[in-house]
């Protein structure tokens, strides 16, 4: 490396040093700016302008509120549907037990009639 420095004439060495320092500084600045560009992406902020003024966001707010109300209504409907399904399940179980009891009573009555018919008359 010293051979390279010796090949530059003595009167040009300060100029070569100045070019080297400026080149290093420019390189550092370019590297810094490229690093900032390559950083994490920033979310894009888009503003709504109409004729140079901020657009009226009222309809959007109203739409969001309506959507929120619809979600609440769906939740309430689901709760009522679950309650109705539970009530229908209870009703089906009660009806099933009633049918079983009726069949059992019919079987008992048939058995009593059969036994009464098998007894000899007195």
Secondary structure by P-SEA (a helix, b strand, c coil): caaaaaaccccaaaaaaaaaaaaaaaaaaaaaaaaaaacccccbbbbbbcccccccaaaaaaaaaaaaaaaaaaaaaaaaaaaaaaaaaaaaaaaaaaaaaaaaaaaaaaaaaaaaaacccc
